[in-house]
Amino acid sequence: MNDMRLPISLLPLELNEVSFVHRGQTLLDRISLRLEGHGKILIMGPNGAGKSLLMRLCHGLLKPTNGQVHWASNANGKPPRQAMVFQRPVLLRRSALANLTYALGINGTPWKQRKPMAWQALDHFGLTAIAHRPARVLSGGEQQRLALARAWLLKPEVLFLDEPTSALDPAAIKAVEDAVVDFHRQGTRIVMSSHDLNQAKRLADEVIFLYGGRLIEHSPAEDFFSQPQTARARAFINGELVW
Ligand SMILES: Nc1ncnc2c1ncn2[C@@H]1O[C@H](COP(=O)(O)OP(=O)(O)OP(=O)(O)O)[C@@H](O)[C@H]1O
């Protein structure tokens, strides 16, 4: 059957022998993987394993030294349908509300719709009371929720989250995890890095395990946690692999 009317999907995303070398050091080493389906992917691995680098390469913030990163479709001048949320959110020197209306403007949303949409997103993420505060004075948890609200407005097909909860207290962590689940329910594909095993067990459908810039395992979360295939992954799960 002809499915021309379906929206064109960004996925699958394929990485073919992707390496990233900096000053002679191989930081990511011939990574091949294919991302498709609908589950939440957690990228795990000790400090310095290459989790952030891998997501930055996928998102297009860095170019691989070798190999290819290939999305099934590209933006073709339309607003990008992938978003990235960082450990320390990148926010503009303006109010929380204005950070959202600005992002909508960049995304081509008509002027009249920007404020109502931004207020809706602030409400959804429990940020209405701080709408007029400068984004940069917000607490870490509030800033992270604002970054999520901004991503929410862009309705991404894929959302990369780089250790979004590493600097947050338990209540703020729960708010971010709830938001991740919410994004996923709305059809966004989640790719998130974390070193927190309990968080990964709560959220992951699939795990990508990196060590020393290499992809060591890519498996369903249940298999990864119950029967890891490699000694390194076993050591990591047992808390014995620090870097
Ligand atoms: N833009 C860059 N240029 C050069 N080296 C980089 C760059 N980004 C990261 N690195 C180096 O690459 C290695 C992997 O870094 P990366 O941030 O991807 O690790 P990570 O797995 O996310 O670690 P962590 O859990 O500590 O955040 C580190 O040794 C880091 O110093």
The ligand as a Tripos MOL2 file, in Angstrom:
@<TRIPOS>MOLECULE
LIG
   31    33     1     0     0
SMALL
NO_CHARGES

@<TRIPOS>ATOM
      1 N1         34.2810   18.7080   22.0340 N.pl3     1 LIG1
      2 C1         35.2400   17.9190   22.5520 C.ar      1 LIG1
      3 N2         36.5070   18.0140   22.0870 N.ar      1 LIG1
      4 C2         37.4840   17.2370   22.5820 C.ar      1 LIG1
      5 N3         37.3200   16.3300   23.5680 N.ar      1 LIG1
      6 C3         36.0970   16.1790   24.0690 C.ar      1 LIG1
      7 C4         34.9950   16.9680   23.6010 C.ar      1 LIG1
      8 N4         33.9030   16.6060   24.3040 N.ar      1 LIG1
      9 C5         34.3070   15.6340   25.1690 C.ar      1 LIG1
     10 N5         35.6160   15.3710   25.0300 N.ar      1 LIG1
     11 C6         36.3810   14.3180   25.7510 C.3       1 LIG1
     12 O1         35.8300   13.0760   25.3030 O.3       1 LIG1
     13 C7         35.7150   12.1290   26.3630 C.3       1 LIG1
     14 C8         34.2720   11.6740   26.4800 C.3       1 LIG1
     15 O2         33.5110   12.7650   26.9570 O.3       1 LIG1
     16 P1         31.9500   12.7100   27.1780 P.3       1 LIG1
     17 O3         31.5470   14.0350   27.7330 O.co2     1 LIG1
     18 O4         31.2720   12.2550   25.9440 O.co2     1 LIG1
     19 O5         31.8250   11.5690   28.2930 O.3       1 LIG1
     20 P2         30.5690   11.1130   29.1060 P.3       1 LIG1
     21 O6         30.4490    9.6360   28.9320 O.co2     1 LIG1
     22 O7         29.3750   11.9240   28.7460 O.co2     1 LIG1
     23 O8         31.0850   11.4350   30.5740 O.3       1 LIG1
     24 P3         30.3480   11.9920   31.8860 P.3       1 LIG1
     25 O9         29.5400   10.8460   32.3990 O.co2     1 LIG1
     26 O10        31.4910   12.2970   32.7900 O.co2     1 LIG1
     27 O11        29.5360   13.1810   31.4960 O.co2     1 LIG1
     28 C9         36.2290   12.8310   27.6050 C.3       1 LIG1
     29 O12        37.5500   12.3890   27.8060 O.3       1 LIG1
     30 C10        36.1710   14.3190   27.2460 C.3       1 LIG1
     31 O13        37.2130   15.0190   27.9080 O.3       1 LIG1
@<TRIPOS>BOND
     1     1     2 1
     2     2     3 ar
     3     2     7 ar
     4     3     4 ar
     5     4     5 ar
     6     5     6 ar
     7     6     7 ar
     8     6    10 ar
     9     7     8 ar
    10     8     9 ar
    11     9    10 ar
    12    10    11 1
    13    11    12 1
    14    11    30 1
    15    12    13 1
    16    13    14 1
    17    13    28 1
    18    14    15 1
    19    15    16 1
    20    16    17 2
    21    16    18 1
    22    16    19 1
    23    19    20 1
    24    20    21 2
    25    20    22 1
    26    20    23 1
    27    23    24 1
    28    24    25 2
    29    24    26 1
    30    24    27 1
    31    28    29 1
    32    28    30 1
    33    30    31 1
@<TRIPOS>SUBSTRUCTURE
     1 LIG1         1 GROUP 0 **** ****
